[in-house]
Amino acid sequence: MISIKSPREIELLKKAGEITGQTLSYLKQFVKPGITTKELDKLAYDFILKQGATPSFLNYDGFPASLCTSINDEVVHGIPSNRKLKEGDIISLDVGACYKGYHGDSAITCPVGKISKEKAYLIEHTEKSLYEGLSAIKAGAKIGDIGYKVQSYAEAHHLGVVKELVGHGVGTDVHESPDVPNYGEKNTGITLKEGMVIAVEPMLNLGTADISILDDDWTIVTDDAMPSAHFEHTVLVTKEGYTILTKR
């Protein structure tokens, strides 16, 4: 069931999105060689609570942390641990905040110190593919228009598009209908309506699109061990376009 959000719900989702975006802005300054992903998770947890919200991901379907920390060839859902970041790594930080029962969801990929040109290229064009996808959004457009834009941009830049994992609706659950794939054809899928709230989140690989899940049942990795990047915003569909709720 795809819900159209009321004005009251939109205000709560804006606040949840604002806290989510602020959390990522706050965390970026700590992404340096030597910090552990568990330390980043604790920073995220404390920050979200200070804003009067709760972490959306903590214990979600059993996920044991507030923050997903995915390094290098890890695509998404990396579990924070005592692993230290090293110079040259890249790390995806994916976080959600719940405010008065409503969620925000957003992700960025950050360099750790100086990174290779290839990794910098991957980060740049994964983020740009997100905004390409967002540019298709307005009331009356189709879900497939978003995926078409992301896929066209990614493939033009020779990046693998992960197809098994998709964006989604956001509301009182962090993952709601509809699915928002990062691939597709124009004029296909459900029609976007004013008041829908969705998360668009391209996951692009420097190599092939093929992925696997590790034995922890959470961490997704690239099959060819090539790096992956991830960017995400939660947005409100408007008559003329969209409003980003998770601005940083």
KELO-850971 format. One record per residue (C-alpha): residue number from 1; residue in one letter; chain; x, y, z. Coordinates in steps of 0.02 Angstrom, whole numbers. Example, Ala and Ser with C-alpha at 12.3 -4.5 7.8 and 13.67 -1.06 7.14 Angstrom:
2
@k->1 r->A c->A c1->615 c2->-225 c3->390
@k->2 r->S c->A c1->684 c2->-53 c3->357
This chain:
248
@k->1 r->M c->A c1->0 c2->0 c3->0
@k->2 r->I c->A c1->77 c2->166 c3->-55
@k->3 r->S c->A c1->29 c2->307 c3->61
@k->4 r->I c->A c1->6 c2->491 c3->22
@k->5 r->K c->A c1->69 c2->589 c3->171
@k->6 r->S c->A c1->-39 c2->719 c3->258
@k->7 r->P c->A c1->29 c2->894 c3->295
@k->8 r->R c->A c1->57 c2->843 c3->477
@k->9 r->E c->A c1->153 c2->686 c3->423
@k->10 r->I c->A c1->257 c2->787 c3->300
@k->11 r->E c->A c1->311 c2->905 c3->440
@k->12 r->L c->A c1->365 c2->757 c3->548
@k->13 r->L c->A c1->456 c2->677 c3->401
@k->14 r->K c->A c1->545 c2->843 c3->367
@k->15 r->K c->A c1->607 c2->846 c3->547
@k->16 r->A c->A c1->662 c2->663 c3->539
@k->17 r->G c->A c1->750 c2->698 c3->374
@k->18 r->E c->A c1->835 c2->853 c3->443
@k->19 r->I c->A c1->906 c2->754 c3->590
@k->20 r->T c->A c1->964 c2->616 c3->472
@k->21 r->G c->A c1->1054 c2->739 c3->359
@k->22 r->Q c->A c1->1132 c2->827 c3->508
@k->23 r->T c->A c1->1195 c2->660 c3->574
@k->24 r->L c->A c1->1291 c2->626 c3->413
@k->25 r->S c->A c1->1362 c2->803 c3->410
@k->26 r->Y c->A c1->1420 c2->778 c3->589
@k->27 r->L c->A c1->1499 c2->607 c3->556
@k->28 r->K c->A c1->1599 c2->662 c3->404
@k->29 r->Q c->A c1->1727 c2->757 c3->510
@k->30 r->F c->A c1->1773 c2->595 c3->602
@k->31 r->V c->A c1->1806 c2->490 c3->446
@k->32 r->K c->A c1->1995 c2->479 c3->459
@k->33 r->P c->A c1->2127 c2->342 c3->464
@k->34 r->G c->A c1->2129 c2->255 c3->633
@k->35 r->I c->A c1->1947 c2->274 c3->687
@k->36 r->T c->A c1->1847 c2->114 c3->705
@k->37 r->T c->A c1->1677 c2->89 c3->627
@k->38 r->K c->A c1->1609 c2->50 c3->800
@k->39 r->E c->A c1->1667 c2->222 c3->858
@k->40 r->L c->A c1->1575 c2->301 c3->711
@k->41 r->D c->A c1->1420 c2->203 c3->759
@k->42 r->K c->A c1->1428 c2->267 c3->938
@k->43 r->L c->A c1->1447 c2->446 c3->875
@k->44 r->A c->A c1->1293 c2->424 c3->766
@k->45 r->Y c->A c1->1191 c2->347 c3->908
@k->46 r->D c->A c1->1235 c2->487 c3->1030
@k->47 r->F c->A c1->1203 c2->625 c3->902
@k->48 r->I c->A c1->1032 c2->558 c3->851
@k->49 r->L c->A c1->976 c2->544 c3->1032
@k->50 r->K c->A c1->1033 c2->722 c3->1068
@k->51 r->Q c->A c1->917 c2->783 c3->929
@k->52 r->G c->A c1->767 c2->703 c3->1015
@k->53 r->A c->A c1->758 c2->557 c3->893
@k->54 r->T c->A c1->802 c2->372 c3->894
@k->55 r->P c->A c1->909 c2->273 c3->770
@k->56 r->S c->A c1->797 c2->194 c3->639
@k->57 r->F c->A c1->915 c2->49 c3->602
@k->58 r->L c->A c1->956 c2->-10 c3->779
@k->59 r->N c->A c1->874 c2->-182 c3->799
@k->60 r->Y c->A c1->782 c2->-160 c3->632
@k->61 r->D c->A c1->755 c2->-341 c3->578
@k->62 r->G c->A c1->893 c2->-382 c3->703
@k->63 r->F c->A c1->1025 c2->-261 c3->635
@k->64 r->P c->A c1->1141 c2->-232 c3->784
@k->65 r->A c->A c1->1192 c2->-50 c3->757
@k->66 r->S c->A c1->1131 c2->127 c3->721
@k->67 r->L c->A c1->1242 c2->151 c3->568
@k->68 r->C c->A c1->1284 c2->44 c3->417
@k->69 r->T c->A c1->1471 c2->58 c3->382
@k->70 r->S c->A c1->1522 c2->-19 c3->216
@k->71 r->I c->A c1->1706 c2->-11 c3->167
@k->72 r->N c->A c1->1782 c2->-26 c3->-8
@k->73 r->D c->A c1->1704 c2->-181 c3->-89
@k->74 r->E c->A c1->1562 c2->-184 c3->38
@k->75 r->V c->A c1->1408 c2->-118 c3->-51
@k->76 r->V c->A c1->1287 c2->-91 c3->94
@k->77 r->H c->A c1->1237 c2->-154 c3->268
@k->78 r->G c->A c1->1413 c2->-168 c3->338
@k->79 r->I c->A c1->1406 c2->-198 c3->526
@k->80 r->P c->A c1->1512 c2->-81 c3->635
@k->81 r->S c->A c1->1657 c2->-169 c3->722
@k->82 r->N c->A c1->1832 c2->-139 c3->790
@k->83 r->R c->A c1->1898 c2->-126 c3->611
@k->84 r->K c->A c1->2002 c2->33 c3->591
@k->85 r->L c->A c1->1988 c2->140 c3->436
@k->86 r->K c->A c1->2147 c2->151 c3->333
@k->87 r->E c->A c1->2216 c2->286 c3->218
@k->88 r->G c->A c1->2146 c2->254 c3->45
@k->89 r->D c->A c1->1985 c2->168 c3->100
@k->90 r->I c->A c1->1814 c2->229 c3->53
@k->91 r->I c->A c1->1666 c2->205 c3->171
@k->92 r->S c->A c1->1479 c2->216 c3->145
@k->93 r->L c->A c1->1386 c2->285 c3->296
@k->94 r->D c->A c1->1200 c2->243 c3->290
@k->95 r->V c->A c1->1091 c2->306 c3->433
@k->96 r->G c->A c1->910 c2->334 c3->481
@k->97 r->A c->A c1->829 c2->438 c3->619
@k->98 r->C c->A c1->654 c2->413 c3->688
@k->99 r->Y c->A c1->564 c2->569 c3->753
@k->100 r->K c->A c1->393 c2->547 c3->835
@k->101 r->G c->A c1->366 c2->386 c3->736
@k->102 r->Y c->A c1->425 c2->450 c3->566
@k->103 r->H c->A c1->589 c2->410 c3->480
@k->104 r->G c->A c1->727 c2->489 c3->377
@k->105 r->D c->A c1->851 c2->383 c3->277
@k->106 r->S c->A c1->1010 c2->442 c3->192
@k->107 r->A c->A c1->1184 c2->385 c3->142
@k->108 r->I c->A c1->1349 c2->457 c3->84
@k->109 r->T c->A c1->1515 c2->381 c3->32
@k->110 r->C c->A c1->1670 c2->464 c3->104
@k->111 r->P c->A c1->1855 c2->454 c3->63
@k->112 r->V c->A c1->1974 c2->406 c3->203
@k->113 r->G c->A c1->2123 c2->521 c3->181
@k->114 r->K c->A c1->2195 c2->519 c3->5
@k->115 r->I c->A c1->2111 c2->395 c3->-112
@k->116 r->S c->A c1->2147 c2->331 c3->-287
@k->117 r->K c->A c1->2082 c2->420 c3->-442
@k->118 r->E c->A c1->1973 c2->269 c3->-478
@k->119 r->K c->A c1->1888 c2->277 c3->-308
@k->120 r->A c->A c1->1866 c2->466 c3->-323
@k->121 r->Y c->A c1->1786 c2->439 c3->-494
@k->122 r->L c->A c1->1668 c2->308 c3->-420
@k->123 r->I c->A c1->1613 c2->424 c3->-278
@k->124 r->E c->A c1->1589 c2->574 c3->-393
@k->125 r->H c->A c1->1483 c2->485 c3->-520
@k->126 r->T c->A c1->1381 c2->384 c3->-395
@k->127 r->E c->A c1->1329 c2->547 c3->-311
@k->128 r->K c->A c1->1292 c2->626 c3->-481
@k->129 r->S c->A c1->1186 c2->475 c3->-529
@k->130 r->L c->A c1->1079 c2->507 c3->-374
@k->131 r->Y c->A c1->1040 c2->683 c3->-433
@k->132 r->E c->A c1->1007 c2->619 c3->-609
@k->133 r->G c->A c1->877 c2->502 c3->-535
@k->134 r->L c->A c1->801 c2->639 c3->-429
@k->135 r->S c->A c1->784 c2->751 c3->-582
@k->136 r->A c->A c1->650 c2->633 c3->-649
@k->137 r->I c->A c1->537 c2->656 c3->-497
@k->138 r->K c->A c1->375 c2->753 c3->-503
@k->139 r->A c->A c1->191 c2->714 c3->-486
@k->140 r->G c->A c1->135 c2->618 c3->-641
@k->141 r->A c->A c1->306 c2->542 c3->-679
@k->142 r->K c->A c1->333 c2->355 c3->-667
@k->143 r->I c->A c1->447 c2->258 c3->-549
@k->144 r->G c->A c1->536 c2->186 c3->-701
@k->145 r->D c->A c1->588 c2->362 c3->-752
@k->146 r->I c->A c1->699 c2->373 c3->-597
@k->147 r->G c->A c1->786 c2->207 c3->-627
@k->148 r->Y c->A c1->808 c2->246 c3->-812
@k->149 r->K c->A c1->900 c2->407 c3->-769
@k->150 r->V c->A c1->1013 c2->323 c3->-639
@k->151 r->Q c->A c1->1053 c2->175 c3->-751
@k->152 r->S c->A c1->1085 c2->280 c3->-907
@k->153 r->Y c->A c1->1205 c2->393 c3->-812
@k->154 r->A c->A c1->1295 c2->249 c3->-726
@k->155 r->E c->A c1->1318 c2->147 c3->-884
@k->156 r->A c->A c1->1378 c2->299 c3->-981
@k->157 r->H c->A c1->1515 c2->311 c3->-848
@k->158 r->H c->A c1->1553 c2->123 c3->-857
@k->159 r->L c->A c1->1493 c2->84 c3->-680
@k->160 r->G c->A c1->1400 c2->-74 c3->-627
@k->161 r->V c->A c1->1222 c2->-44 c3->-566
@k->162 r->V c->A c1->1171 c2->-155 c3->-420
@k->163 r->K c->A c1->996 c2->-218 c3->-462
@k->164 r->E c->A c1->955 c2->-331 c3->-315
@k->165 r->L c->A c1->946 c2->-183 c3->-195
@k->166 r->V c->A c1->827 c2->-38 c3->-221
@k->167 r->G c->A c1->761 c2->124 c3->-149
@k->168 r->H c->A c1->593 c2->127 c3->-61
@k->169 r->G c->A c1->451 c2->225 c3->15
@k->170 r->V c->A c1->480 c2->305 c3->186
@k->171 r->G c->A c1->355 c2->348 c3->324
@k->172 r->T c->A c1->310 c2->266 c3->488
@k->173 r->D c->A c1->418 c2->121 c3->429
@k->174 r->V c->A c1->593 c2->153 c3->365
@k->175 r->H c->A c1->555 c2->39 c3->216
@k->176 r->E c->A c1->382 c2->56 c3->138
@k->177 r->S c->A c1->306 c2->32 c3->-34
@k->178 r->P c->A c1->347 c2->69 c3->-172
@k->179 r->D c->A c1->514 c2->-5 c3->-223
@k->180 r->V c->A c1->622 c2->121 c3->-316
@k->181 r->P c->A c1->746 c2->26 c3->-427
@k->182 r->N c->A c1->907 c2->103 c3->-494
@k->183 r->Y c->A c1->869 c2->36 c3->-668
@k->184 r->G c->A c1->716 c2->34 c3->-778
@k->185 r->E c->A c1->627 c2->101 c3->-930
@k->186 r->K c->A c1->542 c2->267 c3->-956
@k->187 r->N c->A c1->354 c2->275 c3->-929
@k->188 r->T c->A c1->346 c2->112 c3->-832
@k->189 r->G c->A c1->295 c2->70 c3->-654
@k->190 r->I c->A c1->180 c2->162 c3->-535
@k->191 r->T c->A c1->137 c2->345 c3->-558
@k->192 r->L c->A c1->215 c2->465 c3->-433
@k->193 r->K c->A c1->89 c2->572 c3->-339
@k->194 r->E c->A c1->106 c2->732 c3->-240
@k->195 r->G c->A c1->134 c2->689 c3->-56
@k->196 r->M c->A c1->228 c2->525 c3->-83
@k->197 r->V c->A c1->393 c2->511 c3->11
@k->198 r->I c->A c1->528 c2->399 c3->-63
@k->199 r->A c->A c1->712 c2->361 c3->-40
@k->200 r->V c->A c1->819 c2->354 c3->-197
@k->201 r->E c->A c1->986 c2->265 c3->-169
@k->202 r->P c->A c1->1102 c2->217 c3->-311
@k->203 r->M c->A c1->1232 c2->83 c3->-269
@k->204 r->L c->A c1->1364 c2->79 c3->-406
@k->205 r->N c->A c1->1518 c2->-29 c3->-426
@k->206 r->L c->A c1->1684 c2->7 c3->-508
@k->207 r->G c->A c1->1678 c2->-167 c3->-583
@k->208 r->T c->A c1->1532 c2->-281 c3->-624
@k->209 r->A c->A c1->1359 c2->-268 c3->-545
@k->210 r->D c->A c1->1372 c2->-442 c3->-466
@k->211 r->I c->A c1->1355 c2->-453 c3->-276
@k->212 r->S c->A c1->1349 c2->-580 c3->-135
@k->213 r->I c->A c1->1301 c2->-580 c3->49
@k->214 r->L c->A c1->1428 c2->-626 c3->184
@k->215 r->D c->A c1->1402 c2->-755 c3->321
@k->216 r->D c->A c1->1344 c2->-620 c3->442
@k->217 r->D c->A c1->1182 c2->-615 c3->337
@k->218 r->W c->A c1->1196 c2->-426 c3->320
@k->219 r->T c->A c1->1352 c2->-365 c3->231
@k->220 r->I c->A c1->1336 c2->-360 c3->41
@k->221 r->V c->A c1->1500 c2->-364 c3->-58
@k->222 r->T c->A c1->1549 c2->-355 c3->-241
@k->223 r->D c->A c1->1591 c2->-525 c3->-317
@k->224 r->D c->A c1->1747 c2->-457 c3->-404
@k->225 r->A c->A c1->1811 c2->-368 c3->-245
@k->226 r->M c->A c1->1804 c2->-200 c3->-336
@k->227 r->P c->A c1->1749 c2->-45 c3->-237
@k->228 r->S c->A c1->1567 c2->8 c3->-222
@k->229 r->A c->A c1->1488 c2->176 c3->-177
@k->230 r->H c->A c1->1315 c2->223 c3->-111
@k->231 r->F c->A c1->1220 c2->387 c3->-100
@k->232 r->E c->A c1->1041 c2->412 c3->-39
@k->233 r->H c->A c1->915 c2->549 c3->-5
@k->234 r->T c->A c1->736 c2->541 c3->59
@k->235 r->V c->A c1->627 c2->658 c3->-44
@k->236 r->L c->A c1->448 c2->722 c3->-49
@k->237 r->V c->A c1->360 c2->715 c3->-218
@k->238 r->T c->A c1->284 c2->884 c3->-262
@k->239 r->K c->A c1->175 c2->945 c3->-405
@k->240 r->E c->A c1->324 c2->1024 c3->-495
@k->241 r->G c->A c1->465 c2->911 c3->-436
@k->242 r->Y c->A c1->533 c2->858 c3->-268
@k->243 r->T c->A c1->597 c2->922 c3->-101
@k->244 r->I c->A c1->750 c2->840 c3->-20
@k->245 r->L c->A c1->706 c2->802 c3->161
@k->246 r->T c->A c1->880 c2->738 c3->210
@k->247 r->K c->A c1->982 c2->891 c3->158
@k->248 r->R c->A c1->1161 c2->896 c3->224
